Amino acid sequence: MVVYDSVAIQEILPHRYPFLLVDKIIELVPRERIVGVKQVTVNEEFFKGHFPGAPVMPGVLQIEALAQVGAILALREFENRDEKIPFFTGIENARFRKPVVPGDTLILEVTALRIGNRVQRMRGVATVDGNVCSEAEILSIIADRSEQKGK
C-alpha cells in the first residue's frame, strides 16, 4: 500500500532531484513510525564517481535517505510545513553493514524517539531483502524558512 507517492512526498519535503532520496512511503503511524522506499537505480548521479565499475550507494546518502523519511514523519505534523525546513543536528551510532548497489530496493524504517515542535530524535534502519545495510540515530531541528534567508 502506498501512503504517499513521489508527488505527495514533494508536497512535504523541500528536497528535489538529484537529492530527493525517497520514492514512496508505504507505512505510517503518525508521530511513531514510518517506512519509505528508495529504488536504487544505475542512473543515480553518485554512481558516476562512487565507484566506477563497482557502484555502491554511499553510506552517508543512506543516512540522508533515512533522515528524509524521518522528516516526512515530523513535517506532516505541521499545518504550515511549507514555511518549515528540516536540518540535521546530529548522527549517532551510525553503522554500515552491507553495500547497497544498483537494482536494490532500499527499505527505510524510521521510529520516532522524540518528535517536538522543533527538536526531533529518530532511529533509522535501512534494509535490502531483510538485511540491515545501515542504521543510525538521527537528530534534527525543524526551523522556520524565513529565519534562514540571507544567512
trRosetta pair geometry for C-beta under 8 A, 3 or more apart (Angstrom, degrees):
i j d omega theta_ij theta_ji phi_ij phi_ji
1 26 6.3 120 75 -163 59 73
1 27 7.8 86 71 -78 99 61
2 5 5.5 39 161 -71 137 78
2 24 5.2 -57 -135 -175 104 131
2 25 7.2 97 -165 71 63 54
2 26 6.1 -50 -104 -103 46 66
3 24 7.8 135 46 169 65 84
3 25 4.5 -62 66 106 105 99
3 26 6.3 151 3 -133 93 10
3 27 6.7 157 -22 -73 133 6
3 28 4.7 140 -169 -1 170 120
4 8 4.0 -133 -155 97 86 125
4 9 5.2 116 139 -61 121 74
4 12 7.3 -27 -152 2 156 135
4 24 6.4 177 89 -158 62 61
4 25 4.0 38 39 33 98 114
4 28 7.7 72 -11 -43 100 141
4 72 7.0 -147 43 -166 160 140
5 8 5.4 94 48 14 62 102
5 9 7.1 -114 106 -8 32 93
5 24 5.5 -22 -124 -114 44 101
6 9 5.5 -50 -144 33 34 116
6 10 6.5 32 157 -17 64 105
6 20 7.9 91 -153 139 96 140
6 23 5.8 -40 -78 -163 103 56
6 24 6.5 -62 -50 -72 67 73
7 10 6.0 -58 -154 36 30 108
7 11 6.9 34 147 -22 62 103
8 11 5.5 -51 -155 28 38 116
8 12 7.0 25 151 -11 65 105
8 25 7.9 -89 94 25 118 111
9 12 5.9 -67 -158 40 36 104
9 13 5.7 -7 164 16 77 114
9 20 7.3 118 122 -168 123 123
9 22 6.1 -157 -152 96 151 104
9 23 7.8 -175 3 170 160 14
9 24 7.2 -130 -38 -107 130 35
9 25 6.8 149 -82 -18 103 101
9 72 6.6 -48 -134 -101 82 132
10 13 6.4 -60 -113 59 33 85
10 16 7.1 60 -130 -98 110 77
10 20 7.1 -21 -88 -119 90 153
12 71 7.8 149 136 122 104 87
12 72 5.3 70 118 -127 146 78
12 75 5.2 132 -179 99 95 127
12 76 5.9 -22 -130 -74 134 79
12 81 6.3 -23 -144 135 64 150
13 20 6.8 128 103 -124 137 98
13 22 7.7 125 -18 47 161 117
13 68 6.1 28 -122 -161 148 96
13 71 6.1 85 -107 105 97 123
13 72 6.3 -46 -54 -76 103 84
13 75 7.1 151 -80 40 55 160
14 85 5.8 -8 -7 -120 152 88
14 86 7.9 -177 20 25 108 79
15 19 5.2 -115 -160 107 102 92
15 20 4.3 144 123 -89 103 71
15 21 7.4 -53 149 6 154 72
15 68 6.1 -43 11 -122 155 125
16 19 6.7 46 68 52 43 85
16 20 5.5 -14 -138 -33 14 113
17 20 5.7 -49 -62 25 50 104
18 44 7.6 122 -169 -160 112 64
18 45 4.6 24 -176 -2 159 138
19 64 7.8 -78 -169 156 88 141
20 68 7.3 135 -151 -153 54 156
21 38 5.6 -6 166 -113 71 138
21 61 6.3 -173 -115 179 152 90
21 64 5.7 86 26 109 155 99
21 65 3.9 -106 127 -94 123 85
21 68 5.6 148 58 15 90 151
22 25 7.3 33 159 -62 126 75
22 36 4.4 -28 -149 171 121 143
22 37 7.2 102 -161 64 73 37
22 38 5.6 -77 -108 -73 44 91
22 65 5.9 137 -63 -159 81 82
22 68 5.0 -162 -12 108 119 123
22 69 5.5 145 -96 -70 148 81
22 72 7.3 -101 85 -26 161 137
22 108 6.5 -87 -109 42 106 152
23 36 7.6 139 45 175 56 93
23 37 5.5 -54 60 96 100 83
23 38 5.7 137 -4 -115 95 40
23 39 5.4 18 -19 7 160 90
24 36 6.7 167 90 -154 39 71
24 37 5.1 -3 59 48 85 106
25 28 6.0 39 155 -54 124 112
25 34 6.2 -41 -148 -173 116 104
25 35 7.0 122 -162 80 66 50
25 36 5.1 -42 -99 -97 64 78
25 37 7.8 -174 -87 11 20 77
25 69 7.2 143 -102 -138 95 89
25 72 6.3 -149 -75 132 139 158
26 35 5.3 -53 64 99 87 102
26 36 7.1 143 10 -116 79 24
26 37 5.9 56 -20 -24 119 112
27 33 7.1 -23 124 122 109 99
27 34 6.6 166 93 -154 71 37
27 35 3.9 36 43 31 105 112
28 33 7.5 177 -147 96 31 62
28 34 5.1 14 -110 -114 71 82
28 35 7.6 -129 -58 27 51 68
28 73 7.4 -175 -137 -104 93 82
29 32 4.2 -40 107 65 109 117
29 33 4.6 31 42 48 109 88
29 34 7.4 -140 34 -65 60 54
30 73 7.8 160 -139 -156 43 77
30 76 7.3 -115 -123 100 92 122
30 77 7.4 125 -166 -83 101 91
31 73 7.5 143 -88 173 21 97
31 77 6.8 78 -76 -85 89 130
31 112 6.0 -81 171 42 46 166
31 115 5.3 -139 -143 52 76 148
32 111 7.0 -26 163 -150 60 72
32 112 5.6 -115 -133 33 19 112
33 73 7.7 -101 155 -118 8 140
33 109 7.3 -8 -168 -170 99 87
33 110 7.1 164 -151 89 53 53
33 111 5.0 -13 -102 -108 86 70
33 112 6.9 -118 -61 5 44 82
34 69 5.6 -176 107 166 116 95
34 70 7.2 164 52 -95 125 39
34 72 6.3 -180 170 85 163 106
34 73 4.3 -143 -13 -73 139 111
34 109 7.7 170 89 -149 46 47
34 110 5.2 -9 60 60 89 97
35 69 7.6 -8 -153 -168 15 139
35 107 6.5 -12 -170 -175 103 92
35 108 6.8 148 -160 79 51 55
35 109 4.9 -11 -106 -101 86 74
35 110 7.7 178 -83 21 40 66
36 65 7.5 -152 93 166 129 91
36 68 7.6 -82 66 97 173 91
36 69 3.9 -139 4 -107 134 119
36 72 7.2 113 -68 30 130 146
36 107 7.7 154 82 -162 45 46
36 108 4.2 -20 65 65 92 113
36 110 7.6 16 6 2 101 107
37 105 6.3 -21 -160 -175 104 95
37 106 7.0 139 -161 77 50 58
37 107 6.2 -21 -103 -106 71 57
37 108 7.0 -162 -73 17 21 90
38 65 5.3 -46 -40 -151 152 142
38 105 7.7 154 78 -164 48 48
38 106 4.2 -15 62 63 98 112
38 108 6.3 61 -8 -27 102 122
39 105 5.9 -21 -107 -112 64 73
39 106 7.7 -159 -75 23 16 79
40 44 6.7 -33 -160 -33 70 140
40 57 5.8 -81 -135 -56 136 136
40 100 5.8 178 -70 159 168 104
40 101 7.0 132 118 101 138 23
40 102 5.9 -139 129 -117 92 35
40 103 6.8 -28 86 39 90 25
40 104 4.6 11 43 61 127 85
40 105 7.3 -154 14 -83 84 23
40 106 5.7 76 -34 -18 110 109
41 44 5.9 141 70 -33 68 83
41 102 6.0 27 180 -145 24 91
41 103 7.6 76 -114 -60 43 39
42 47 6.3 -122 -163 99 50 170
42 55 6.7 135 -130 44 74 168
42 102 3.9 41 -72 -140 71 152
42 103 7.5 22 -43 -38 89 76
43 47 7.8 113 95 37 7 132
44 47 4.9 96 72 -11 89 104
44 57 7.2 11 91 -103 166 91
44 102 7.5 -157 13 -94 107 90
45 48 6.2 -36 -177 2 48 114
46 49 6.9 -77 -169 51 49 83
46 50 5.1 -23 160 37 88 124
46 57 7.0 77 90 -134 133 58
46 58 6.0 -99 173 -2 144 109
46 61 6.3 -109 -27 -44 172 161
47 50 6.3 -87 -112 65 30 73
47 55 4.1 9 -146 -137 106 126
47 57 7.8 -38 -73 -82 87 59
47 102 6.7 37 -104 -59 154 112
48 52 7.2 3 177 -77 38 90
49 52 7.0 -17 -117 -37 28 89
50 55 7.0 69 101 -144 59 63
50 56 6.2 -91 147 65 87 72
50 57 7.7 73 113 -129 123 18
50 58 5.4 -30 169 -55 162 96
51 54 4.8 -5 79 71 109 85
51 55 6.4 -165 47 -94 51 33
51 56 6.1 16 6 19 91 94
52 55 7.7 23 -102 -69 20 75
55 101 6.1 114 95 -146 83 79
55 102 5.5 38 90 -20 137 106
56 99 4.8 -71 -133 -154 111 114
56 100 6.8 102 -166 62 65 55
56 101 6.1 -43 -104 -88 54 76
57 61 5.8 -111 175 77 90 121
57 62 6.1 102 123 -57 115 93
57 99 7.6 138 37 -176 73 68
57 100 3.9 -34 38 86 121 109
57 101 7.1 -144 -8 -75 87 25
57 104 7.7 -102 -6 52 131 132
57 106 7.6 -58 55 -63 170 144
58 61 4.6 87 70 5 91 104
58 62 7.3 -151 101 -8 50 82
59 62 5.3 -49 -153 29 41 116
59 63 6.6 38 151 -15 68 100
59 94 7.5 111 155 164 119 121
59 96 4.2 -51 -116 -95 137 138
59 134 5.7 153 -148 -100 86 139
60 63 5.6 -51 -152 37 37 111
60 64 6.4 43 146 -22 65 103
61 64 5.1 -44 -143 36 40 118
61 65 6.4 49 152 -24 65 97
62 65 5.7 -48 -152 31 31 114
62 66 6.8 33 148 -16 61 102
62 96 7.4 122 53 -114 145 97
62 100 6.2 141 -83 5 121 146
62 106 7.1 -137 -127 -155 90 145
62 126 5.0 -130 -176 38 107 168
62 133 6.3 -129 -144 115 152 114
62 134 4.3 104 121 34 140 151
63 66 5.5 -50 -152 36 36 114
63 67 6.3 39 148 -21 66 104
63 91 6.0 26 -178 -131 145 140
63 94 6.1 -20 -91 -127 138 127
63 124 7.3 128 -139 81 59 138
63 134 6.3 -102 -60 146 74 139
63 136 5.3 17 -123 23 109 148
63 138 7.1 161 -175 -88 91 113
64 67 5.4 -53 -147 36 34 114
64 68 6.4 37 153 -22 66 101
65 68 5.7 -50 -149 32 32 112
65 69 6.7 32 152 -16 63 102
65 106 6.7 26 127 119 162 141
65 108 5.5 -125 134 -95 101 144
65 126 6.7 74 82 -99 119 134
66 69 5.8 -55 -153 35 33 110
66 70 6.3 33 149 -16 66 107
66 108 5.3 -161 -96 -157 61 107
66 110 5.9 141 -170 -78 81 109
66 122 8.0 -172 154 109 98 119
66 124 3.2 96 -174 169 132 156
66 125 7.7 115 -116 16 132 15
66 126 5.8 -105 -63 -52 109 103
66 134 7.5 -128 -29 102 134 109
66 136 6.7 142 79 50 155 99
66 138 6.2 -179 116 -39 108 145
67 70 5.5 -55 -148 40 34 113
67 71 6.2 40 151 -26 66 103
67 86 7.6 175 162 129 97 132
67 88 6.3 -26 -144 -85 154 99
67 124 7.2 -88 -55 -31 48 160
67 138 5.0 -169 -95 -158 84 149
67 140 6.7 121 -156 -56 104 137
68 71 5.4 -47 -146 31 33 115
68 72 6.9 41 151 -23 61 96
69 72 5.7 -47 -158 26 35 114
69 73 7.0 37 145 -18 63 101
69 108 4.5 172 -28 125 155 125
69 109 8.0 -84 126 -102 155 7
69 110 4.9 163 106 -6 110 132
69 124 7.1 126 64 -123 117 121
70 73 5.5 -50 -155 33 39 115
70 74 6.4 29 152 -11 69 106
70 110 4.4 -144 -75 -174 82 156
70 112 7.8 138 -144 -86 92 71
70 120 6.7 143 156 146 113 136
70 122 4.3 -179 -131 55 133 164
70 124 6.3 -87 -46 -68 119 118
70 138 5.6 175 18 82 167 139
70 140 7.1 142 112 13 124 136
71 74 5.7 -58 -145 44 34 107
71 75 5.5 26 162 -16 72 114
71 86 4.1 -128 -125 12 118 167
71 120 8.0 147 -97 71 53 168
71 140 6.9 -57 -85 103 88 169
72 75 6.1 -55 -127 43 25 103
72 76 6.1 32 168 -29 61 108
73 76 6.6 -58 -153 24 17 110
73 77 8.0 19 148 -23 50 103
73 110 6.2 -142 -11 98 143 123
73 112 6.2 -154 142 -62 141 109
73 115 7.2 -109 130 -98 101 137
73 122 7.3 119 63 -103 141 146
74 77 6.2 -61 -175 19 39 113
74 78 8.0 22 143 -13 67 103
74 86 6.7 108 76 -97 132 128
74 112 7.9 139 -72 -106 81 115
74 115 5.6 -165 -109 -138 83 105
74 120 4.9 -46 -93 -95 147 147
74 140 7.4 -152 12 81 167 123
74 142 6.1 -158 144 -61 126 128
75 78 5.8 -57 -162 29 51 109
75 81 4.6 91 178 -144 92 127
75 84 6.2 -177 -127 89 95 130
75 86 6.6 -91 -58 -44 111 116
75 142 6.9 164 -87 -121 72 127
76 81 7.1 -6 -92 -70 24 156
77 115 6.8 126 -16 160 160 129
78 81 4.2 127 83 -72 105 78
78 84 5.5 46 96 -8 168 150
78 142 7.1 -178 -42 168 144 151
80 83 4.5 -16 154 28 102 120
80 84 6.8 111 108 -24 77 98
81 84 5.2 -61 -149 36 48 115
83 144 6.2 -16 149 -147 93 76
83 145 5.5 -133 -172 22 46 107
83 146 6.9 -12 -165 -18 95 98
84 142 5.1 -2 -172 179 125 101
84 143 6.9 141 -157 74 68 37
84 144 6.5 -54 -104 -104 58 39
84 145 6.5 -132 -90 -28 6 89
85 142 7.4 152 71 -159 31 58
85 143 5.4 -30 65 66 84 89
85 144 7.8 28 20 134 86 9
85 145 5.0 101 -21 -84 111 80
85 148 6.3 -33 45 -7 146 155
86 120 7.6 -23 -138 25 112 142
86 140 5.2 18 -175 164 98 139
86 141 7.4 164 -151 84 56 40
86 142 5.6 -31 -96 -101 70 68
86 143 7.7 148 -105 17 18 76
87 140 6.0 161 81 -159 41 87
87 141 5.4 -10 58 57 95 86
87 143 5.8 23 -1 -4 118 120
88 91 7.0 -13 -166 -44 121 92
88 138 7.3 -78 -126 -165 87 92
88 139 7.4 81 -167 81 59 62
88 140 5.5 -55 -105 -100 32 89
89 119 7.8 -47 28 -132 153 85
89 139 4.7 -73 72 117 92 100
89 140 5.6 153 7 -114 87 28
89 141 5.5 70 -40 -16 128 92
90 137 8.0 -6 115 108 98 90
90 138 7.6 159 90 -161 61 36
90 139 3.8 15 54 48 96 123
91 94 5.3 19 152 -47 112 123
91 136 5.2 -12 -167 175 94 140
91 137 7.2 146 -163 78 44 57
91 138 6.1 -8 -109 -108 71 62
91 139 7.3 -141 -64 24 32 80
92 136 6.7 138 67 -172 42 83
92 137 4.2 -20 64 63 97 110
92 139 7.1 52 -7 -16 104 109
93 135 7.6 -36 123 116 93 90
93 136 6.1 158 84 -138 67 56
93 137 5.4 55 42 6 107 100
94 134 7.1 -6 -168 -172 85 99
94 135 7.2 174 -143 90 45 47
94 136 3.9 0 -97 -97 74 116
95 134 6.7 174 89 -148 54 55
95 135 5.4 0 52 54 95 88
95 136 7.2 175 17 -69 59 70
96 133 7.2 -14 -155 157 64 62
96 134 5.0 -10 -109 -101 64 93
97 131 7.7 -145 109 159 117 89
97 132 5.1 38 54 106 149 91
97 133 6.0 -155 60 -149 85 19
97 134 6.7 -174 16 -75 80 39
97 135 7.6 23 -9 3 118 96
98 128 6.9 -131 104 39 129 111
98 131 5.4 29 0 133 168 118
98 132 6.8 132 9 94 113 48
98 133 4.5 -85 65 -111 90 66
99 133 7.4 -60 92 -144 7 104
100 104 5.2 -127 -160 65 77 158
100 106 5.8 22 -143 -85 138 118
100 126 7.5 -39 -67 138 140 128
100 128 6.1 159 -113 -41 84 139
100 133 5.2 55 -58 -166 100 153
100 134 7.9 -57 -26 -10 121 109
101 104 5.7 107 58 -22 55 115
104 128 4.6 -37 -162 -128 118 137
105 128 6.6 137 67 -133 54 79
105 129 7.9 102 55 -48 91 66
106 126 5.6 -9 -173 -169 103 107
106 127 7.5 144 -157 71 55 34
106 128 6.0 -40 -98 -76 56 90
106 133 7.0 -69 -128 36 96 151
107 126 7.0 153 77 -156 50 52
107 127 4.8 -21 60 63 104 87
107 128 7.2 164 12 -83 84 37
108 124 6.7 -14 -170 -163 82 109
108 126 5.4 -10 -102 -104 68 82
109 124 6.9 155 85 -152 50 57
109 125 5.1 -14 64 61 100 89
109 126 7.7 179 24 -82 68 34
109 127 7.3 11 4 7 109 106
110 122 5.1 17 -176 166 103 132
110 123 7.1 159 -153 80 56 44
110 124 4.6 -17 -100 -98 83 85
110 125 8.0 178 -78 22 43 59
110 138 7.6 -39 -135 34 116 131
111 122 6.5 159 78 -162 41 80
111 123 4.9 -13 58 59 96 96
111 124 7.8 -176 21 -77 64 40
112 115 4.8 -28 -157 -34 136 108
112 120 7.5 -77 -135 -160 91 91
112 121 7.8 92 -168 80 59 56
112 122 5.5 -45 -107 -105 44 90
113 121 4.4 -61 74 109 110 97
113 122 5.9 -179 10 -101 86 28
113 123 5.8 86 -42 -21 112 92
113 137 7.2 -4 -1 -143 150 106
114 119 6.7 -8 120 115 121 93
114 120 6.6 175 95 -152 75 34
114 121 4.2 39 39 37 102 101
114 122 8.0 -121 45 -57 57 55
115 120 5.7 13 -116 -121 59 86
115 122 8.0 43 -71 -70 85 97
116 119 4.8 19 50 56 128 72
116 120 6.8 -149 32 -72 73 52
117 142 7.4 -115 154 61 41 121
118 141 5.5 -6 166 -154 80 90
118 142 5.7 -137 -139 52 39 80
118 143 7.8 56 -148 -80 89 48
119 139 7.5 -17 -168 -167 89 90
119 140 7.7 158 -154 88 47 43
119 141 5.7 -29 -96 -103 56 75
120 138 7.8 -9 115 111 100 87
120 139 7.0 158 87 -156 62 44
120 140 4.7 -10 59 63 109 87
120 141 7.1 176 15 -91 83 23
120 142 6.7 75 -22 -29 114 95
121 137 6.7 2 -174 179 88 103
121 138 7.4 163 -153 84 43 50
121 139 5.3 -8 -105 -104 76 77
122 137 7.1 166 86 -157 39 59
122 138 5.0 -17 64 60 90 97
122 140 7.9 -10 13 15 105 104
123 135 7.6 8 179 -174 83 97
123 136 7.8 -167 -149 101 53 35
123 137 5.4 -31 -99 -102 68 72
123 138 7.6 169 -92 16 19 78
124 135 6.5 -177 97 -146 59 56
124 136 5.8 -3 57 59 96 72
124 137 7.7 154 17 -103 74 23
124 138 5.6 29 -4 -10 119 122
125 132 6.0 -60 -168 -125 104 102
125 134 7.7 176 -151 94 43 49
125 135 4.5 -2 -108 -106 71 102
126 132 7.4 96 75 -158 51 60
126 133 4.9 -58 105 62 96 103
126 134 4.6 13 46 56 115 86
126 135 6.9 -157 21 -70 69 54
127 130 6.0 -3 168 -140 133 10
127 131 5.9 151 -157 71 87 35
127 132 5.5 -49 -96 -93 87 41
127 133 6.1 159 -114 1 27 87
128 131 5.8 -27 67 59 69 91
128 133 5.5 57 -1 -46 98 126
132 135 6.0 -19 -168 -35 121 115
143 147 6.1 -110 172 65 104 119
143 148 6.2 94 121 -52 131 113
144 147 4.5 81 76 1 98 107
144 148 7.4 -175 96 -12 56 87
145 148 5.7 -65 -158 32 41 113
145 149 7.3 52 152 -38 70 92
146 149 6.3 -36 -158 4 38 113
147 151 8.0 22 142 -30 61 134
148 151 5.7 -86 -164 24 49 123
